[in-house]
Amino acid sequence: MLRLLIEPIVRAALAEDLGRAGDITTDAVVPANAEVTALVVARQPGVLAGLEAGLLAFELLYPSLCL
């Protein structure tokens, strides 16, 4: 149910941010075959908000991404 609510918003945000040309700055400075591993680390306890929207954005951009 949550996906039905947030997917149109995530798609609209991606379209606004990337437009038709994609992310020109990233394309100019990051090699196409670059890979990255990342950790999200908090300095203190807190609340993580927006995780579903963030994961959906990655899924929409990179359907083969394994999380």
The first five atom37 places (N, CA, C, CB, O) and aatype in JSON, in Angstrom:
{
  "aatype": [12, 10, 1, 10, 10, 9, 6, 14, 9, 19, 1, 0, 0, 10, 0, 6, 3, 10, 7, 1, 0, 7, 3, 9, 16, 16, 3, 0, 19, 19, 14, 0, 2, 0, 6, 19, 16, 0, 10, 19, 19, 0, 1, 5, 14, 7, 19, 10, 0, 7, 10, 6, 0, 7, 10, 10, 0, 13, 6, 10, 10, 18, 14, 15, 10, 4, 10],
  "atom_mask": [
    [1, 1, 1, 1, 1],
    [1, 1, 1, 1, 1],
    [1, 1, 1, 1, 1],
    [1, 1, 1, 1, 1],
    [1, 1, 1, 1, 1],
    [1, 1, 1, 1, 1],
    [1, 1, 1, 1, 1],
    [1, 1, 1, 1, 1],
    [1, 1, 1, 1, 1],
    [1, 1, 1, 1, 1],
    [1, 1, 1, 1, 1],
    [1, 1, 1, 1, 1],
    [1, 1, 1, 1, 1],
    [1, 1, 1, 1, 1],
    [1, 1, 1, 1, 1],
    [1, 1, 1, 1, 1],
    [1, 1, 1, 1, 1],
    [1, 1, 1, 1, 1],
    [1, 1, 1, 0, 1],
    [1, 1, 1, 1, 1],
    [1, 1, 1, 1, 1],
    [1, 1, 1, 0, 1],
    [1, 1, 1, 1, 1],
    [1, 1, 1, 1, 1],
    [1, 1, 1, 1, 1],
    [1, 1, 1, 1, 1],
    [1, 1, 1, 1, 1],
    [1, 1, 1, 1, 1],
    [1, 1, 1, 1, 1],
    [1, 1, 1, 1, 1],
    [1, 1, 1, 1, 1],
    [1, 1, 1, 1, 1],
    [1, 1, 1, 1, 1],
    [1, 1, 1, 1, 1],
    [1, 1, 1, 1, 1],
    [1, 1, 1, 1, 1],
    [1, 1, 1, 1, 1],
    [1, 1, 1, 1, 1],
    [1, 1, 1, 1, 1],
    [1, 1, 1, 1, 1],
    [1, 1, 1, 1, 1],
    [1, 1, 1, 1, 1],
    [1, 1, 1, 1, 1],
    [1, 1, 1, 1, 1],
    [1, 1, 1, 1, 1],
    [1, 1, 1, 0, 1],
    [1, 1, 1, 1, 1],
    [1, 1, 1, 1, 1],
    [1, 1, 1, 1, 1],
    [1, 1, 1, 0, 1],
    [1, 1, 1, 1, 1],
    [1, 1, 1, 1, 1],
    [1, 1, 1, 1, 1],
    [1, 1, 1, 0, 1],
    [1, 1, 1, 1, 1],
    [1, 1, 1, 1, 1],
    [1, 1, 1, 1, 1],
    [1, 1, 1, 1, 1],
    [1, 1, 1, 1, 1],
    [1, 1, 1, 1, 1],
    [1, 1, 1, 1, 1],
    [1, 1, 1, 1, 1],
    [1, 1, 1, 1, 1],
    [1, 1, 1, 1, 1],
    [1, 1, 1, 1, 1],
    [1, 1, 1, 1, 1],
    [1, 1, 1, 1, 1]
  ],
  "atom_positions": [
    [[0.82, -1.2, 0.0], [0.0, 0.0, 0.0], [0.87, 1.26, 0.0], [-0.93, 0.0, 1.21], [0.58, 2.21, -0.73]],
    [[1.91, 1.27, 0.82], [2.77, 2.46, 0.89], [3.39, 2.76, -0.46], [3.87, 2.27, 1.93], [3.49, 3.92, -0.86]],
    [[3.81, 1.71, -1.19], [4.42, 1.92, -2.49], [3.46, 2.63, -3.44], [4.87, 0.59, -3.09], [3.87, 3.5, -4.2]],
    [[2.19, 2.27, -3.41], [1.19, 2.92, -4.26], [1.1, 4.41, -3.98], [-0.18, 2.26, -4.07], [0.82, 5.21, -4.88]],
    [[1.34, 4.78, -2.74], [1.26, 6.19, -2.36], [2.53, 6.96, -2.72], [1.0, 6.31, -0.88], [2.45, 8.11, -3.15]],
    [[3.7, 6.34, -2.54], [4.93, 7.11, -2.71], [5.54, 6.99, -4.1], [5.94, 6.67, -1.71], [6.34, 7.85, -4.49]],
    [[5.19, 5.96, -4.88], [5.84, 5.8, -6.17], [5.63, 6.99, -7.1], [5.33, 4.54, -6.84], [6.6, 7.43, -7.73]],
    [[4.42, 7.55, -7.22], [4.28, 8.73, -8.11], [5.13, 9.91, -7.65], [2.82, 9.15, -8.18], [5.64, 10.67, -8.47]],
    [[5.29, 10.06, -6.34], [6.09, 11.17, -5.81], [7.57, 10.94, -6.1], [5.85, 11.33, -4.27], [8.28, 11.87, -6.51]],
    [[8.04, 9.71, -5.9], [9.45, 9.39, -6.17], [9.75, 9.54, -7.65], [9.79, 7.96, -5.7], [10.79, 10.08, -8.03]],
    [[8.84, 9.06, -8.5], [9.05, 9.2, -9.95], [9.11, 10.68, -10.36], [7.91, 8.48, -10.72], [9.94, 11.06, -11.18]],
    [[8.23, 11.49, -9.79], [8.23, 12.92, -10.12], [9.53, 13.59, -9.65], [7.01, 13.62, -9.48], [10.08, 14.44, -10.35]],
    [[10.02, 13.21, -8.48], [11.27, 13.78, -7.95], [12.45, 13.38, -8.84], [11.51, 13.32, -6.49], [13.32, 14.2, -9.13]],
    [[12.48, 12.12, -9.26], [13.57, 11.67, -10.14], [13.52, 12.39, -11.48], [13.5, 10.16, -10.35], [14.55, 12.79, -12.01]],
    [[12.32, 12.56, -12.02], [12.18, 13.25, -13.31], [12.64, 14.69, -13.2], [10.72, 13.19, -13.8], [13.28, 15.22, -14.1]],
    [[12.31, 15.34, -12.09], [12.72, 16.74, -11.89], [14.24, 16.83, -11.71], [12.0, 17.34, -10.67], [14.87, 17.74, -12.25]],
    [[14.81, 15.91, -10.97], [16.24, 15.97, -10.68], [17.09, 15.57, -11.87], [16.56, 15.08, -9.5], [18.1, 16.2, -12.15]],
    [[16.69, 14.52, -12.58], [17.51, 14.0, -13.67], [17.12, 14.55, -15.03], [17.41, 12.51, -13.7], [17.96, 14.61, -15.93]],
    [[15.87, 14.96, -15.2], [15.42, 15.48, -16.49], [15.65, 14.48, -17.61], [0.0, 0.0, 0.0], [15.74, 13.28, -17.36]],
    [[15.73, 14.97, -18.82], [15.95, 14.08, -19.96], [17.42, 13.75, -20.17], [15.39, 14.71, -21.22], [17.75, 12.74, -20.79]],
    [[18.3, 14.6, -19.66], [19.74, 14.42, -19.9], [20.4, 13.57, -18.83], [20.42, 15.77, -19.97], [21.57, 13.2, -18.99]],
    [[19.72, 13.24, -17.76], [20.34, 12.51, -16.66], [21.12, 13.46, -15.76], [0.0, 0.0, 0.0], [20.93, 14.67, -15.83]],
    [[21.97, 12.91, -14.95], [22.78, 13.71, -14.03], [24.09, 14.06, -14.73], [23.05, 12.95, -12.69], [25.03, 13.27, -14.72]],
    [[24.14, 15.23, -15.34], [25.26, 15.64, -16.19], [26.57, 15.71, -15.4], [24.97, 17.01, -16.82], [27.62, 15.29, -15.9]],
    [[26.53, 16.22, -14.17], [27.74, 16.34, -13.37], [28.31, 14.96, -13.05], [27.46, 17.11, -12.07], [29.51, 14.73, -13.22]],
    [[27.46, 14.06, -12.6], [27.93, 12.71, -12.29], [28.48, 12.03, -13.54], [26.8, 11.87, -11.68], [29.53, 11.39, -13.48]],
    [[27.78, 12.16, -14.65], [28.26, 11.55, -15.9], [29.63, 12.09, -16.3], [27.26, 11.81, -17.03], [30.43, 11.37, -16.9]],
    [[29.9, 13.35, -15.96], [31.17, 13.97, -16.34], [32.34, 13.54, -15.46], [31.04, 15.47, -16.31], [33.48, 13.52, -15.92]],
    [[32.08, 13.2, -14.19], [33.19, 12.95, -13.28], [33.29, 11.53, -12.74], [33.08, 13.88, -12.15], [34.33, 11.16, -12.2]],
    [[32.24, 10.74, -12.87], [32.27, 9.36, -12.35], [32.31, 8.39, -13.52], [31.03, 9.08, -11.44], [31.43, 8.43, -14.38]],
    [[33.31, 7.52, -13.56], [33.38, 6.54, -14.65], [32.13, 5.66, -14.67], [34.64, 5.68, -14.51], [31.58, 5.31, -13.62]],
    [[31.7, 5.29, -15.86], [30.47, 4.5, -16.02], [30.56, 3.16, -15.31], [30.18, 4.28, -17.49], [29.54, 2.62, -14.88]],
    [[31.75, 2.61, -15.17], [31.91, 1.3, -14.55], [32.26, 1.39, -13.06], [32.97, 0.51, -15.27], [32.64, 0.38, -12.46]],
    [[32.14, 2.56, -12.46], [32.46, 2.73, -11.04], [31.48, 1.95, -10.17], [32.44, 4.23, -10.65], [30.29, 1.87, -10.47]],
    [[32.01, 1.36, -9.11], [31.19, 0.66, -8.14], [31.45, 1.26, -6.77], [31.49, -0.86, -8.14], [32.53, 1.79, -6.51]],
    [[30.47, 1.18, -5.9], [30.61, 1.76, -4.57], [29.93, 0.86, -3.55], [30.03, 3.18, -4.52], [28.92, 0.21, -3.83]],
    [[30.49, 0.86, -2.37], [29.87, 0.22, -1.21], [29.74, 1.31, -0.16], [30.71, -1.02, -0.68], [30.68, 2.09, 0.06]],
    [[28.61, 1.37, 0.49], [28.4, 2.44, 1.46], [27.78, 1.9, 2.75], [27.5, 3.53, 0.86], [27.11, 0.87, 2.75]],
    [[28.03, 2.61, 3.81], [27.42, 2.33, 5.1], [26.73, 3.6, 5.57], [28.47, 1.85, 6.14], [27.24, 4.7, 5.38]],
    [[25.58, 3.45, 6.17], [24.89, 4.57, 6.81], [25.15, 4.4, 8.3], [23.33, 4.6, 6.47], [24.7, 3.43, 8.91]],
    [[25.86, 5.35, 8.88], [26.26, 5.26, 10.28], [25.77, 6.5, 11.01], [27.8, 5.1, 10.41], [26.0, 7.63, 10.57]],
    [[25.11, 6.29, 12.13], [24.61, 7.4, 12.95], [25.57, 7.64, 14.11], [23.18, 7.11, 13.47], [26.1, 6.69, 14.69]],
    [[25.78, 8.89, 14.45], [26.64, 9.22, 15.58], [25.9, 9.02, 16.9], [27.13, 10.68, 15.47], [26.52, 8.79, 17.94]],
    [[24.58, 9.12, 16.85], [23.77, 8.92, 18.04], [22.47, 8.24, 17.63], [23.49, 10.27, 18.77], [22.1, 8.26, 16.46]],
    [[21.77, 7.64, 18.59], [20.48, 7.03, 18.26], [19.53, 8.07, 17.67], [19.85, 6.38, 19.51], [19.56, 9.24, 18.06]],
    [[18.7, 7.63, 16.74], [17.75, 8.55, 16.13], [16.69, 7.79, 15.36], [0.0, 0.0, 0.0], [16.53, 6.58, 15.54]],
    [[15.99, 8.48, 14.52], [14.94, 7.89, 13.71], [15.33, 8.03, 12.25], [13.56, 8.56, 13.98], [15.7, 9.11, 11.8]],
    [[15.25, 6.94, 11.51], [15.55, 6.95, 10.08], [14.25, 7.16, 9.32], [16.26, 5.63, 9.64], [13.35, 6.32, 9.39]],
    [[14.15, 8.25, 8.61], [12.94, 8.57, 7.86], [13.22, 8.51, 6.37], [12.39, 9.95, 8.25], [14.32, 8.84, 5.93]],
    [[12.24, 8.1, 5.59], [12.36, 8.13, 4.15], [13.03, 6.92, 3.54], [0.0, 0.0, 0.0], [13.35, 6.93, 2.35]],
    [[13.26, 5.88, 4.33], [13.96, 4.71, 3.82], [13.21, 4.06, 2.66], [14.16, 3.7, 4.94], [13.82, 3.68, 1.66]],
    [[11.9, 3.93, 2.78], [11.12, 3.31, 1.71], [11.24, 4.1, 0.4], [9.64, 3.19, 2.11], [11.4, 3.51, -0.67]],
    [[11.18, 5.42, 0.49], [11.29, 6.25, -0.7], [12.69, 6.15, -1.3], [10.96, 7.71, -0.37], [12.83, 6.1, -2.52]],
    [[13.71, 6.13, -0.47], [15.07, 6.01, -0.96], [15.31, 4.68, -1.66], [0.0, 0.0, 0.0], [15.9, 4.64, -2.74]],
    [[14.86, 3.59, -1.05], [15.01, 2.28, -1.66], [14.24, 2.19, -2.97], [14.55, 1.19, -0.7], [14.72, 1.59, -3.93]],
    [[13.06, 2.78, -3.01], [12.26, 2.77, -4.24], [12.97, 3.55, -5.34], [10.86, 3.37, -3.98], [12.95, 3.13, -6.5]],
    [[13.59, 4.66, -5.01], [14.33, 5.44, -6.02], [15.44, 4.6, -6.63], [14.91, 6.73, -5.39], [15.62, 4.6, -7.85]],
    [[16.2, 3.89, -5.79], [17.26, 3.01, -6.32], [16.66, 1.91, -7.19], [18.08, 2.4, -5.18], [17.2, 1.59, -8.25]],
    [[15.56, 1.33, -6.75], [14.92, 0.26, -7.52], [14.45, 0.76, -8.88], [13.73, -0.32, -6.74], [14.6, 0.07, -9.89]],
    [[13.89, 1.96, -8.91], [13.4, 2.52, -10.19], [14.56, 2.85, -11.12], [12.57, 3.78, -9.93], [14.45, 2.66, -12.33]],
    [[15.66, 3.34, -10.58], [16.81, 3.69, -11.4], [17.61, 2.48, -11.83], [17.7, 4.64, -10.65], [18.12, 2.43, -12.95]],
    [[17.73, 1.51, -10.95], [18.57, 0.32, -11.2], [17.8, -0.93, -10.82], [19.91, 0.4, -10.39], [18.02, -1.47, -9.74]],
    [[16.9, -1.4, -11.67], [16.05, -2.55, -11.32], [16.82, -3.81, -10.95], [15.14, -2.87, -12.48], [16.31, -4.64, -10.2]],
    [[18.03, -3.97, -11.45], [18.79, -5.18, -11.15], [19.59, -5.07, -9.85], [19.73, -5.49, -12.28], [20.27, -6.01, -9.46]],
    [[19.5, -3.93, -9.18], [20.24, -3.71, -7.95], [19.74, -4.66, -6.86], [20.12, -2.26, -7.5], [18.53, -4.75, -6.62]],
    [[20.64, -5.34, -6.23], [20.28, -6.26, -5.16], [20.52, -5.57, -3.82], [21.09, -7.6, -5.25], [21.66, -5.2, -3.51]],
    [[19.49, -5.38, -3.05], [19.66, -4.76, -1.72], [19.44, -5.78, -0.65], [18.69, -3.58, -1.52], [19.54, -5.46, 0.54]]
  ]
}
